[in-house]
């Protein structure tokens, strides 16, 4: 067994990067009604009764001030085919944006082609160090009839499910 590392930021990021997660787009609207989106993998279900979920947003992110002001938001779970959109909404895309459609929806915009969408009313915000922990009550659900492969993030890069 390897020796424990001291808990510094790079070691913590490396360790947490070994927790495989799905990739989501968090979306809300500005006070002017414009959609604003960001990529998040710090998303979790919190409660079934009532139906609650949480998303963590970096306080320095452009999304932070908007999600604090907005009454709701949406979580759109990306498929493996939407990797380019993940890069785009994460700010890593260069050039013309990949094609996408954001539809007005309950809670926040719904990204066309996503595997699933969860519309939420924002009910609570907590400080969590350099992030906001935003709690949403589920008000709407959308999912595809088929089960497309999800986009997965592991070891600081995208991964894909292997065929059974």
QUIPEMO-V146109 format. One record per backbone hydrogen bond with DSSP energy under -1.0 kcal/mol. CO is the residue of the C=O (numbers start at 1). NH is the residue of the N-H. If there is no record, write none. Layout:
CO NH
CO NH
This chain:
6 8
8 12
9 13
10 14
11 15
12 16
13 17
15 18
16 19
17 155
21 153
23 78
24 40
25 76
26 38
27 74
28 36
30 33
34 30
36 28
38 26
40 24
41 43
42 56
44 54
47 52
51 138
52 46
52 47
53 136
54 44
55 134
57 132
58 61
61 64
63 67
64 68
65 69
66 70
71 122
73 120
74 27
75 118
76 25
77 115
78 151
79 82
82 86
83 87
84 88
85 89
86 90
87 92
88 91
101 112
103 110
106 108
110 103
111 114
115 144
116 77
117 142
118 75
119 139
119 140
120 73
121 137
124 135
126 133
128 131
130 59
131 128
132 57
133 126
134 55
135 123
135 124
136 53
137 121
140 119
142 117
149 80
151 23
152 159
153 21
157 154
159 152
